[in-house]
């Protein structure tokens, strides 16, 4: 889990690494889809744009949601190292 002011800067920085797939999320729906459809392995939050309760919800959902695979797997494979 990474946090910076808006989350944008750290998202750019983390996604420069081949084995990292960071997703900036603003709500529970985004956190769920980041894992299910994009196999994100780093949750990024904006400290000045996301309230503490929403951040907790996002973290809990992100950490408990598995990658769905299937139709998303081929696209995700093009992004870099698959999750372990």
PyMOL Python script that loads the backbone (N, CA, C, O; Angstrom):
from pymol import cmd

cmd.read_pdbstr("""\
ATOM      1  N   UNK A   1       0.860  -1.169   0.000  1.00  0.00           N
ATOM      2  CA  UNK A   1       0.000   0.000   0.000  1.00  0.00           C
ATOM      3  C   UNK A   1       0.898   1.222   0.000  1.00  0.00           C
ATOM      4  O   UNK A   1       1.781   1.362   0.847  1.00  0.00           O
ATOM      5  N   UNK A   2       0.660   2.109  -0.967  1.00  0.00           N
ATOM      6  CA  UNK A   2       1.435   3.345  -1.054  1.00  0.00           C
ATOM      7  C   UNK A   2       0.494   4.537  -0.969  1.00  0.00           C
ATOM      8  O   UNK A   2      -0.625   4.495  -1.480  1.00  0.00           O
ATOM      9  N   UNK A   3       0.953   5.588  -0.326  1.00  0.00           N
ATOM     10  CA  UNK A   3       0.155   6.797  -0.167  1.00  0.00           C
ATOM     11  C   UNK A   3       1.034   8.002  -0.434  1.00  0.00           C
ATOM     12  O   UNK A   3       2.152   8.092   0.074  1.00  0.00           O
ATOM     13  N   UNK A   4       0.526   8.928  -1.232  1.00  0.00           N
ATOM     14  CA  UNK A   4       1.143  10.243  -1.366  1.00  0.00           C
ATOM     15  C   UNK A   4      -0.004  11.251  -1.423  1.00  0.00           C
ATOM     16  O   UNK A   4      -1.159  10.866  -1.238  1.00  0.00           O
ATOM     17  N   UNK A   5       0.275  12.492  -1.665  1.00  0.00           N
ATOM     18  CA  UNK A   5      -0.756  13.520  -1.620  1.00  0.00           C
ATOM     19  C   UNK A   5      -1.987  13.187  -2.442  1.00  0.00           C
ATOM     20  O   UNK A   5      -3.091  13.099  -1.904  1.00  0.00           O
ATOM     21  N   UNK A   6      -1.806  13.004  -3.738  1.00  0.00           N
ATOM     22  CA  UNK A   6      -2.927  12.649  -4.611  1.00  0.00           C
ATOM     23  C   UNK A   6      -2.875  11.194  -5.035  1.00  0.00           C
ATOM     24  O   UNK A   6      -3.880  10.651  -5.494  1.00  0.00           O
ATOM     25  N   UNK A   7      -1.733  10.556  -4.890  1.00  0.00           N
ATOM     26  CA  UNK A   7      -1.544   9.178  -5.340  1.00  0.00           C
ATOM     27  C   UNK A   7      -1.008   9.092  -6.754  1.00  0.00           C
ATOM     28  O   UNK A   7      -0.549   8.031  -7.178  1.00  0.00           O
ATOM     29  N   UNK A   8      -1.058  10.176  -7.480  1.00  0.00           N
ATOM     30  CA  UNK A   8      -0.650  10.163  -8.887  1.00  0.00           C
ATOM     31  C   UNK A   8       0.863   9.975  -9.025  1.00  0.00           C
ATOM     32  O   UNK A   8       1.318   9.126  -9.790  1.00  0.00           O
ATOM     33  N   UNK A   9       1.629  10.759  -8.292  1.00  0.00           N
ATOM     34  CA  UNK A   9       3.091  10.685  -8.410  1.00  0.00           C
ATOM     35  C   UNK A   9       3.641   9.322  -8.058  1.00  0.00           C
ATOM     36  O   UNK A   9       4.480   8.781  -8.778  1.00  0.00           O
ATOM     37  N   UNK A  10       3.175   8.765  -6.957  1.00  0.00           N
ATOM     38  CA  UNK A  10       3.689   7.460  -6.544  1.00  0.00           C
ATOM     39  C   UNK A  10       3.202   6.365  -7.484  1.00  0.00           C
ATOM     40  O   UNK A  10       3.891   5.360  -7.660  1.00  0.00           O
ATOM     41  N   UNK A  11       2.026   6.536  -8.092  1.00  0.00           N
ATOM     42  CA  UNK A  11       1.550   5.573  -9.092  1.00  0.00           C
ATOM     43  C   UNK A  11       2.496   5.526 -10.283  1.00  0.00           C
ATOM     44  O   UNK A  11       2.851   4.450 -10.764  1.00  0.00           O
ATOM     45  N   UNK A  12       2.896   6.684 -10.745  1.00  0.00           N
ATOM     46  CA  UNK A  12       3.826   6.752 -11.870  1.00  0.00           C
ATOM     47  C   UNK A  12       5.145   6.090 -11.485  1.00  0.00           C
ATOM     48  O   UNK A  12       5.706   5.316 -12.260  1.00  0.00           O
ATOM     49  N   UNK A  13       5.635   6.396 -10.293  1.00  0.00           N
ATOM     50  CA  UNK A  13       6.916   5.844  -9.848  1.00  0.00           C
ATOM     51  C   UNK A  13       6.872   4.321  -9.708  1.00  0.00           C
ATOM     52  O   UNK A  13       7.781   3.638 -10.181  1.00  0.00           O
ATOM     53  N   UNK A  14       5.846   3.785  -9.078  1.00  0.00           N
ATOM     54  CA  UNK A  14       5.796   2.342  -8.836  1.00  0.00           C
ATOM     55  C   UNK A  14       5.623   1.566 -10.132  1.00  0.00           C
ATOM     56  O   UNK A  14       6.156   0.464 -10.268  1.00  0.00           O
ATOM     57  N   UNK A  15       4.896   2.115 -11.073  1.00  0.00           N
ATOM     58  CA  UNK A  15       4.649   1.394 -12.323  1.00  0.00           C
ATOM     59  C   UNK A  15       5.843   1.402 -13.270  1.00  0.00           C
ATOM     60  O   UNK A  15       5.768   0.831 -14.358  1.00  0.00           O
ATOM     61  N   UNK A  16       6.930   2.029 -12.880  1.00  0.00           N
ATOM     62  CA  UNK A  16       8.171   1.953 -13.655  1.00  0.00           C
ATOM     63  C   UNK A  16       8.868   0.614 -13.430  1.00  0.00           C
ATOM     64  O   UNK A  16       9.750   0.237 -14.202  1.00  0.00           O
ATOM     65  N   UNK A  17       8.480  -0.104 -12.381  1.00  0.00           N
ATOM     66  CA  UNK A  17       9.086  -1.393 -12.040  1.00  0.00           C
ATOM     67  C   UNK A  17       8.288  -2.516 -12.693  1.00  0.00           C
ATOM     68  O   UNK A  17       7.067  -2.581 -12.555  1.00  0.00           O
ATOM     69  N   UNK A  18       8.975  -3.387 -13.393  1.00  0.00           N
ATOM     70  CA  UNK A  18       8.314  -4.439 -14.182  1.00  0.00           C
ATOM     71  C   UNK A  18       7.470  -5.380 -13.335  1.00  0.00           C
ATOM     72  O   UNK A  18       6.453  -5.884 -13.811  1.00  0.00           O
ATOM     73  N   UNK A  19       7.863  -5.625 -12.103  1.00  0.00           N
ATOM     74  CA  UNK A  19       7.119  -6.586 -11.288  1.00  0.00           C
ATOM     75  C   UNK A  19       6.058  -5.932 -10.411  1.00  0.00           C
ATOM     76  O   UNK A  19       5.468  -6.594  -9.557  1.00  0.00           O
ATOM     77  N   UNK A  20       5.810  -4.648 -10.610  1.00  0.00           N
ATOM     78  CA  UNK A  20       4.811  -3.926  -9.819  1.00  0.00           C
ATOM     79  C   UNK A  20       3.685  -3.425 -10.730  1.00  0.00           C
ATOM     80  O   UNK A  20       3.925  -2.885 -11.810  1.00  0.00           O
ATOM     81  N   UNK A  21       2.471  -3.618 -10.265  1.00  0.00           N
ATOM     82  CA  UNK A  21       1.297  -3.092 -10.961  1.00  0.00           C
ATOM     83  C   UNK A  21       0.481  -2.303  -9.951  1.00  0.00           C
ATOM     84  O   UNK A  21      -0.384  -2.853  -9.268  1.00  0.00           O
ATOM     85  N   UNK A  22       0.764  -1.011  -9.862  1.00  0.00           N
ATOM     86  CA  UNK A  22       0.071  -0.152  -8.913  1.00  0.00           C
ATOM     87  C   UNK A  22      -1.208   0.409  -9.497  1.00  0.00           C
ATOM     88  O   UNK A  22      -1.259   0.796 -10.665  1.00  0.00           O
ATOM     89  N   UNK A  23      -2.247   0.448  -8.664  1.00  0.00           N
ATOM     90  CA  UNK A  23      -3.535   0.991  -9.087  1.00  0.00           C
ATOM     91  C   UNK A  23      -3.965   2.069  -8.100  1.00  0.00           C
ATOM     92  O   UNK A  23      -4.118   1.808  -6.907  1.00  0.00           O
ATOM     93  N   UNK A  24      -4.155   3.272  -8.607  1.00  0.00           N
ATOM     94  CA  UNK A  24      -4.682   4.367  -7.803  1.00  0.00           C
ATOM     95  C   UNK A  24      -6.192   4.188  -7.721  1.00  0.00           C
ATOM     96  O   UNK A  24      -6.881   4.196  -8.741  1.00  0.00           O
ATOM     97  N   UNK A  25      -6.694   4.030  -6.520  1.00  0.00           N
ATOM     98  CA  UNK A  25      -8.131   3.824  -6.351  1.00  0.00           C
ATOM     99  C   UNK A  25      -8.716   4.881  -5.422  1.00  0.00           C
ATOM    100  O   UNK A  25      -8.031   5.433  -4.561  1.00  0.00           O
ATOM    101  N   UNK A  26     -10.003   5.144  -5.625  1.00  0.00           N
ATOM    102  CA  UNK A  26     -10.701   6.165  -4.853  1.00  0.00           C
ATOM    103  C   UNK A  26     -11.899   5.610  -4.092  1.00  0.00           C
ATOM    104  O   UNK A  26     -12.502   6.300  -3.270  1.00  0.00           O
ATOM    105  N   UNK A  27     -12.236   4.347  -4.379  1.00  0.00           N
ATOM    106  CA  UNK A  27     -13.398   3.761  -3.717  1.00  0.00           C
ATOM    107  C   UNK A  27     -13.304   2.238  -3.756  1.00  0.00           C
ATOM    108  O   UNK A  27     -12.415   1.673  -4.392  1.00  0.00           O
ATOM    109  N   UNK A  28     -14.239   1.585  -3.063  1.00  0.00           N
ATOM    110  CA  UNK A  28     -14.238   0.129  -2.954  1.00  0.00           C
ATOM    111  C   UNK A  28     -14.394  -0.550  -4.315  1.00  0.00           C
ATOM    112  O   UNK A  28     -13.765  -1.576  -4.573  1.00  0.00           O
ATOM    113  N   UNK A  29     -15.215   0.008  -5.167  1.00  0.00           N
ATOM    114  CA  UNK A  29     -15.429  -0.568  -6.503  1.00  0.00           C
ATOM    115  C   UNK A  29     -14.120  -0.599  -7.288  1.00  0.00           C
ATOM    116  O   UNK A  29     -13.785  -1.614  -7.898  1.00  0.00           O
ATOM    117  N   UNK A  30     -13.388   0.499  -7.273  1.00  0.00           N
ATOM    118  CA  UNK A  30     -12.105   0.551  -7.963  1.00  0.00           C
ATOM    119  C   UNK A  30     -11.092  -0.414  -7.372  1.00  0.00           C
ATOM    120  O   UNK A  30     -10.323  -1.034  -8.107  1.00  0.00           O
ATOM    121  N   UNK A  31     -11.084  -0.548  -6.046  1.00  0.00           N
ATOM    122  CA  UNK A  31     -10.162  -1.479  -5.388  1.00  0.00           C
ATOM    123  C   UNK A  31     -10.450  -2.909  -5.824  1.00  0.00           C
ATOM    124  O   UNK A  31      -9.528  -3.676  -6.100  1.00  0.00           O
ATOM    125  N   UNK A  32     -11.721  -3.263  -5.884  1.00  0.00           N
ATOM    126  CA  UNK A  32     -12.109  -4.622  -6.285  1.00  0.00           C
ATOM    127  C   UNK A  32     -11.709  -4.899  -7.742  1.00  0.00           C
ATOM    128  O   UNK A  32     -11.128  -5.943  -8.040  1.00  0.00           O
ATOM    129  N   UNK A  33     -12.016  -3.981  -8.626  1.00  0.00           N
ATOM    130  CA  UNK A  33     -11.700  -4.209 -10.038  1.00  0.00           C
ATOM    131  C   UNK A  33     -10.203  -4.162 -10.322  1.00  0.00           C
ATOM    132  O   UNK A  33      -9.729  -4.839 -11.234  1.00  0.00           O
ATOM    133  N   UNK A  34      -9.454  -3.378  -9.558  1.00  0.00           N
ATOM    134  CA  UNK A  34      -7.999  -3.339  -9.735  1.00  0.00           C
ATOM    135  C   UNK A  34      -7.405  -4.731  -9.541  1.00  0.00           C
ATOM    136  O   UNK A  34      -6.493  -5.131 -10.264  1.00  0.00           O
ATOM    137  N   UNK A  35      -7.928  -5.464  -8.559  1.00  0.00           N
ATOM    138  CA  UNK A  35      -7.465  -6.835  -8.314  1.00  0.00           C
ATOM    139  C   UNK A  35      -8.088  -7.822  -9.292  1.00  0.00           C
ATOM    140  O   UNK A  35      -7.373  -8.600  -9.923  1.00  0.00           O
ATOM    141  N   UNK A  36      -9.405  -7.798  -9.424  1.00  0.00           N
ATOM    142  CA  UNK A  36     -10.111  -8.791 -10.241  1.00  0.00           C
ATOM    143  C   UNK A  36      -9.714  -8.741 -11.703  1.00  0.00           C
ATOM    144  O   UNK A  36      -9.470  -9.786 -12.306  1.00  0.00           O
ATOM    145  N   UNK A  37      -9.643  -7.572 -12.282  1.00  0.00           N
ATOM    146  CA  UNK A  37      -9.452  -7.440 -13.725  1.00  0.00           C
ATOM    147  C   UNK A  37      -8.034  -7.099 -14.140  1.00  0.00           C
ATOM    148  O   UNK A  37      -7.635  -7.390 -15.267  1.00  0.00           O
ATOM    149  N   UNK A  38      -7.260  -6.481 -13.245  1.00  0.00           N
ATOM    150  CA  UNK A  38      -5.923  -6.014 -13.629  1.00  0.00           C
ATOM    151  C   UNK A  38      -4.789  -6.648 -12.833  1.00  0.00           C
ATOM    152  O   UNK A  38      -3.621  -6.349 -13.076  1.00  0.00           O
ATOM    153  N   UNK A  39      -5.118  -7.513 -11.893  1.00  0.00           N
ATOM    154  CA  UNK A  39      -4.114  -8.196 -11.082  1.00  0.00           C
ATOM    155  C   UNK A  39      -3.129  -7.212 -10.453  1.00  0.00           C
ATOM    156  O   UNK A  39      -1.938  -7.506 -10.344  1.00  0.00           O
ATOM    157  N   UNK A  40      -3.625  -6.042 -10.039  1.00  0.00           N
ATOM    158  CA  UNK A  40      -2.765  -5.057  -9.378  1.00  0.00           C
ATOM    159  C   UNK A  40      -2.203  -5.672  -8.100  1.00  0.00           C
ATOM    160  O   UNK A  40      -2.908  -6.376  -7.378  1.00  0.00           O
ATOM    161  N   UNK A  41      -0.940  -5.403  -7.830  1.00  0.00           N
ATOM    162  CA  UNK A  41      -0.334  -5.923  -6.607  1.00  0.00           C
ATOM    163  C   UNK A  41       0.133  -4.811  -5.673  1.00  0.00           C
ATOM    164  O   UNK A  41       0.751  -5.080  -4.643  1.00  0.00           O
ATOM    165  N   UNK A  42      -0.160  -3.572  -6.029  1.00  0.00           N
ATOM    166  CA  UNK A  42       0.129  -2.433  -5.170  1.00  0.00           C
ATOM    167  C   UNK A  42      -1.094  -1.517  -5.168  1.00  0.00           C
ATOM    168  O   UNK A  42      -1.536  -1.056  -6.220  1.00  0.00           O
ATOM    169  N   UNK A  43      -1.624  -1.263  -3.998  1.00  0.00           N
ATOM    170  CA  UNK A  43      -2.740  -0.335  -3.831  1.00  0.00           C
ATOM    171  C   UNK A  43      -2.165   1.050  -3.599  1.00  0.00           C
ATOM    172  O   UNK A  43      -1.306   1.232  -2.736  1.00  0.00           O
ATOM    173  N   UNK A  44      -2.633   2.025  -4.364  1.00  0.00           N
ATOM    174  CA  UNK A  44      -2.181   3.405  -4.205  1.00  0.00           C
ATOM    175  C   UNK A  44      -3.375   4.262  -3.804  1.00  0.00           C
ATOM    176  O   UNK A  44      -4.444   4.195  -4.410  1.00  0.00           O
ATOM    177  N   UNK A  45      -3.167   5.068  -2.769  1.00  0.00           N
ATOM    178  CA  UNK A  45      -4.210   5.949  -2.259  1.00  0.00           C
ATOM    179  C   UNK A  45      -3.681   7.378  -2.180  1.00  0.00           C
ATOM    180  O   UNK A  45      -2.492   7.603  -1.954  1.00  0.00           O
ATOM    181  N   UNK A  46      -4.570   8.326  -2.368  1.00  0.00           N
ATOM    182  CA  UNK A  46      -4.232   9.733  -2.199  1.00  0.00           C
ATOM    183  C   UNK A  46      -4.525  10.165  -0.779  1.00  0.00           C
ATOM    184  O   UNK A  46      -5.680  10.142  -0.353  1.00  0.00           O
ATOM    185  N   UNK A  47      -3.514  10.555  -0.046  1.00  0.00           N
ATOM    186  CA  UNK A  47      -3.685  10.958   1.342  1.00  0.00           C
ATOM    187  C   UNK A  47      -4.530  12.202   1.519  1.00  0.00           C
ATOM    188  O   UNK A  47      -5.209  12.355   2.535  1.00  0.00           O
ATOM    189  N   UNK A  48      -4.495  13.093   0.540  1.00  0.00           N
ATOM    190  CA  UNK A  48      -5.285  14.319   0.627  1.00  0.00           C
ATOM    191  C   UNK A  48      -6.622  14.192  -0.083  1.00  0.00           C
ATOM    192  O   UNK A  48      -7.452  15.097   0.002  1.00  0.00           O
ATOM    193  N   UNK A  49      -6.845  13.081  -0.783  1.00  0.00           N
ATOM    194  CA  UNK A  49      -8.074  12.941  -1.567  1.00  0.00           C
ATOM    195  C   UNK A  49      -8.964  11.791  -1.110  1.00  0.00           C
ATOM    196  O   UNK A  49     -10.091  11.656  -1.586  1.00  0.00           O
ATOM    197  N   UNK A  50      -8.473  10.965  -0.195  1.00  0.00           N
ATOM    198  CA  UNK A  50      -9.225   9.796   0.271  1.00  0.00           C
ATOM    199  C   UNK A  50      -9.322   9.833   1.790  1.00  0.00           C
ATOM    200  O   UNK A  50      -8.310   9.908   2.487  1.00  0.00           O
ATOM    201  N   UNK A  51     -10.541   9.779   2.291  1.00  0.00           N
ATOM    202  CA  UNK A  51     -10.754   9.786   3.739  1.00  0.00           C
ATOM    203  C   UNK A  51     -10.322   8.482   4.371  1.00  0.00           C
ATOM    204  O   UNK A  51     -10.197   7.470   3.682  1.00  0.00           O
ATOM    205  N   UNK A  52     -10.089   8.491   5.689  1.00  0.00           N
ATOM    206  CA  UNK A  52      -9.576   7.304   6.367  1.00  0.00           C
ATOM    207  C   UNK A  52     -10.492   6.088   6.294  1.00  0.00           C
ATOM    208  O   UNK A  52     -10.003   4.971   6.124  1.00  0.00           O
ATOM    209  N   UNK A  53     -11.787   6.265   6.416  1.00  0.00           N
ATOM    210  CA  UNK A  53     -12.700   5.111   6.363  1.00  0.00           C
ATOM    211  C   UNK A  53     -12.745   4.499   4.970  1.00  0.00           C
ATOM    212  O   UNK A  53     -12.760   3.276   4.827  1.00  0.00           O
ATOM    213  N   UNK A  54     -12.767   5.334   3.954  1.00  0.00           N
ATOM    214  CA  UNK A  54     -12.747   4.822   2.570  1.00  0.00           C
ATOM    215  C   UNK A  54     -11.424   4.127   2.304  1.00  0.00           C
ATOM    216  O   UNK A  54     -11.394   3.081   1.657  1.00  0.00           O
ATOM    217  N   UNK A  55     -10.323   4.696   2.798  1.00  0.00           N
ATOM    218  CA  UNK A  55      -9.006   4.074   2.616  1.00  0.00           C
ATOM    219  C   UNK A  55      -8.967   2.687   3.254  1.00  0.00           C
ATOM    220  O   UNK A  55      -8.429   1.752   2.661  1.00  0.00           O
ATOM    221  N   UNK A  56      -9.530   2.543   4.454  1.00  0.00           N
ATOM    222  CA  UNK A  56      -9.576   1.233   5.124  1.00  0.00           C
ATOM    223  C   UNK A  56     -10.408   0.240   4.318  1.00  0.00           C
ATOM    224  O   UNK A  56     -10.014  -0.913   4.145  1.00  0.00           O
ATOM    225  N   UNK A  57     -11.560   0.693   3.828  1.00  0.00           N
ATOM    226  CA  UNK A  57     -12.402  -0.182   3.004  1.00  0.00           C
ATOM    227  C   UNK A  57     -11.656  -0.628   1.752  1.00  0.00           C
ATOM    228  O   UNK A  57     -11.678  -1.804   1.390  1.00  0.00           O
ATOM    229  N   UNK A  58     -10.999   0.317   1.100  1.00  0.00           N
ATOM    230  CA  UNK A  58     -10.243  -0.002  -0.116  1.00  0.00           C
ATOM    231  C   UNK A  58      -9.153  -1.027   0.184  1.00  0.00           C
ATOM    232  O   UNK A  58      -8.984  -1.989  -0.566  1.00  0.00           O
ATOM    233  N   UNK A  59      -8.419  -0.831   1.267  1.00  0.00           N
ATOM    234  CA  UNK A  59      -7.330  -1.745   1.618  1.00  0.00           C
ATOM    235  C   UNK A  59      -7.869  -3.140   1.918  1.00  0.00           C
ATOM    236  O   UNK A  59      -7.319  -4.132   1.440  1.00  0.00           O
ATOM    237  N   UNK A  60      -8.933  -3.224   2.699  1.00  0.00           N
ATOM    238  CA  UNK A  60      -9.507  -4.531   3.029  1.00  0.00           C
ATOM    239  C   UNK A  60      -9.994  -5.266   1.786  1.00  0.00           C
ATOM    240  O   UNK A  60      -9.751  -6.463   1.633  1.00  0.00           O
ATOM    241  N   UNK A  61     -10.668  -4.563   0.917  1.00  0.00           N
ATOM    242  CA  UNK A  61     -11.183  -5.186  -0.313  1.00  0.00           C
ATOM    243  C   UNK A  61     -10.037  -5.574  -1.234  1.00  0.00           C
ATOM    244  O   UNK A  61     -10.028  -6.677  -1.780  1.00  0.00           O
ATOM    245  N   UNK A  62      -9.080  -4.687  -1.411  1.00  0.00           N
ATOM    246  CA  UNK A  62      -7.934  -4.960  -2.279  1.00  0.00           C
ATOM    247  C   UNK A  62      -7.188  -6.204  -1.810  1.00  0.00           C
ATOM    248  O   UNK A  62      -6.837  -7.061  -2.620  1.00  0.00           O
ATOM    249  N   UNK A  63      -6.948  -6.302  -0.521  1.00  0.00           N
ATOM    250  CA  UNK A  63      -6.165  -7.411   0.020  1.00  0.00           C
ATOM    251  C   UNK A  63      -6.921  -8.737   0.037  1.00  0.00           C
ATOM    252  O   UNK A  63      -6.299  -9.798   0.103  1.00  0.00           O
ATOM    253  N   UNK A  64      -8.230  -8.695  -0.021  1.00  0.00           N
ATOM    254  CA  UNK A  64      -9.014  -9.933   0.044  1.00  0.00           C
ATOM    255  C   UNK A  64      -9.595 -10.370  -1.301  1.00  0.00           C
ATOM    256  O   UNK A  64     -10.265 -11.400  -1.374  1.00  0.00           O
ATOM    257  N   UNK A  65      -9.349  -9.605  -2.360  1.00  0.00           N
ATOM    258  CA  UNK A  65      -9.915  -9.917  -3.669  1.00  0.00           C
ATOM    259  C   UNK A  65      -8.883 -10.616  -4.544  1.00  0.00           C
ATOM    260  O   UNK A  65      -7.790 -10.086  -4.740  1.00  0.00           O
ATOM    261  N   UNK A  66      -9.203 -11.790  -5.073  1.00  0.00           N
ATOM    262  CA  UNK A  66      -8.273 -12.484  -5.975  1.00  0.00           C
ATOM    263  C   UNK A  66      -8.401 -11.995  -7.419  1.00  0.00           C
ATOM    264  O   UNK A  66      -9.408 -11.407  -7.813  1.00  0.00           O
ATOM    265  N   UNK A  67      -7.357 -12.257  -8.183  1.00  0.00           N
ATOM    266  CA  UNK A  67      -7.380 -11.991  -9.618  1.00  0.00           C
ATOM    267  C   UNK A  67      -8.329 -12.981 -10.273  1.00  0.00           C
ATOM    268  O   UNK A  67      -8.269 -14.179 -10.000  1.00  0.00           O
ATOM    269  N   UNK A  68      -9.195 -12.488 -11.127  1.00  0.00           N
ATOM    270  CA  UNK A  68     -10.205 -13.313 -11.786  1.00  0.00           C
ATOM    271  C   UNK A  68      -9.638 -14.170 -12.908  1.00  0.00           C
ATOM    272  O   UNK A  68     -10.178 -15.235 -13.208  1.00  0.00           O
ATOM    273  N   UNK A  69      -8.555 -13.715 -13.529  1.00  0.00           N
ATOM    274  CA  UNK A  69      -7.969 -14.469 -14.642  1.00  0.00           C
ATOM    275  C   UNK A  69      -8.892 -14.472 -15.839  1.00  0.00           C
ATOM    276  O   UNK A  69      -9.467 -13.444 -16.198  1.00  0.00           O
ATOM    277  N   UNK A  70      -9.032 -15.633 -16.456  1.00  0.00           N
ATOM    278  CA  UNK A  70      -9.934 -15.756 -17.603  1.00  0.00           C
ATOM    279  C   UNK A  70      -9.629 -14.766 -18.707  1.00  0.00           C
ATOM    280  O   UNK A  70      -8.497 -14.674 -19.180  1.00  0.00           O
ATOM    281  N   UNK A  71     -10.643 -14.029 -19.113  1.00  0.00           N
ATOM    282  CA  UNK A  71     -10.504 -13.103 -20.240  1.00  0.00           C
ATOM    283  C   UNK A  71      -9.516 -11.966 -19.965  1.00  0.00           C
ATOM    284  O   UNK A  71      -9.077 -11.293 -20.897  1.00  0.00           O
ATOM    285  N   UNK A  72      -9.165 -11.747 -18.700  1.00  0.00           N
ATOM    286  CA  UNK A  72      -8.239 -10.663 -18.347  1.00  0.00           C
ATOM    287  C   UNK A  72      -6.781 -11.112 -18.366  1.00  0.00           C
ATOM    288  O   UNK A  72      -5.877 -10.282 -18.455  1.00  0.00           O
ATOM    289  N   UNK A  73      -6.551 -12.404 -18.283  1.00  0.00           N
ATOM    290  CA  UNK A  73      -5.191 -12.927 -18.116  1.00  0.00           C
ATOM    291  C   UNK A  73      -4.270 -12.592 -19.286  1.00  0.00           C
ATOM    292  O   UNK A  73      -3.104 -12.262 -19.071  1.00  0.00           O
ATOM    293  N   UNK A  74      -4.763 -12.668 -20.503  1.00  0.00           N
ATOM    294  CA  UNK A  74      -3.903 -12.391 -21.659  1.00  0.00           C
ATOM    295  C   UNK A  74      -3.432 -10.940 -21.668  1.00  0.00           C
ATOM    296  O   UNK A  74      -2.265 -10.663 -21.942  1.00  0.00           O
ATOM    297  N   UNK A  75      -4.336 -10.020 -21.369  1.00  0.00           N
ATOM    298  CA  UNK A  75      -3.976  -8.603 -21.322  1.00  0.00           C
ATOM    299  C   UNK A  75      -2.997  -8.336 -20.188  1.00  0.00           C
ATOM    300  O   UNK A  75      -2.011  -7.624 -20.376  1.00  0.00           O
ATOM    301  N   UNK A  76      -3.255  -8.892 -19.027  1.00  0.00           N
ATOM    302  CA  UNK A  76      -2.377  -8.681 -17.878  1.00  0.00           C
ATOM    303  C   UNK A  76      -0.997  -9.258 -18.149  1.00  0.00           C
ATOM    304  O   UNK A  76       0.005  -8.676 -17.733  1.00  0.00           O
ATOM    305  N   UNK A  77      -0.925 -10.379 -18.830  1.00  0.00           N
ATOM    306  CA  UNK A  77       0.377 -10.987 -19.149  1.00  0.00           C
ATOM    307  C   UNK A  77       1.259 -10.046 -19.970  1.00  0.00           C
ATOM    308  O   UNK A  77       2.485 -10.109 -19.877  1.00  0.00           O
ATOM    309  N   UNK A  78       0.652  -9.188 -20.760  1.00  0.00           N
ATOM    310  CA  UNK A  78       1.405  -8.218 -21.567  1.00  0.00           C
ATOM    311  C   UNK A  78       2.014  -7.115 -20.701  1.00  0.00           C
ATOM    312  O   UNK A  78       2.936  -6.426 -21.136  1.00  0.00           O
ATOM    313  N   UNK A  79       1.512  -6.947 -19.496  1.00  0.00           N
ATOM    314  CA  UNK A  79       1.988  -5.874 -18.626  1.00  0.00           C
ATOM    315  C   UNK A  79       3.289  -6.204 -17.926  1.00  0.00           C
ATOM    316  O   UNK A  79       4.025  -5.293 -17.547  1.00  0.00           O
ATOM    317  N   UNK A  80       3.593  -7.465 -17.744  1.00  0.00           N
ATOM    318  CA  UNK A  80       4.809  -7.828 -17.027  1.00  0.00           C
ATOM    319  C   UNK A  80       4.636  -9.110 -16.265  1.00  0.00           C
ATOM    320  O   UNK A  80       3.812  -9.952 -16.621  1.00  0.00           O
ATOM    321  N   UNK A  81       5.408  -9.261 -15.222  1.00  0.00           N
ATOM    322  CA  UNK A  81       5.450 -10.482 -14.438  1.00  0.00           C
ATOM    323  C   UNK A  81       4.086 -10.785 -13.832  1.00  0.00           C
ATOM    324  O   UNK A  81       3.498  -9.936 -13.163  1.00  0.00           O
ATOM    325  N   UNK A  82       3.580 -12.001 -14.066  1.00  0.00           N
ATOM    326  CA  UNK A  82       2.306 -12.377 -13.437  1.00  0.00           C
ATOM    327  C   UNK A  82       2.455 -12.529 -11.933  1.00  0.00           C
ATOM    328  O   UNK A  82       3.564 -12.723 -11.434  1.00  0.00           O
ATOM    329  N   UNK A  83       1.346 -12.442 -11.207  1.00  0.00           N
ATOM    330  CA  UNK A  83       1.411 -12.562  -9.752  1.00  0.00           C
ATOM    331  C   UNK A  83       1.797 -13.962  -9.328  1.00  0.00           C
ATOM    332  O   UNK A  83       1.569 -14.933 -10.049  1.00  0.00           O
ATOM    333  N   UNK A  84       2.375 -14.051  -8.167  1.00  0.00           N
ATOM    334  CA  UNK A  84       2.810 -15.348  -7.636  1.00  0.00           C
ATOM    335  C   UNK A  84       1.711 -15.999  -6.854  1.00  0.00           C
ATOM    336  O   UNK A  84       1.893 -17.099  -6.331  1.00  0.00           O
TER     337      UNK A  84
END
""", "prot")
cmd.dss("prot")
cmd.show_as("cartoon", "prot")
cmd.util.cbc("prot")
cmd.orient("prot")
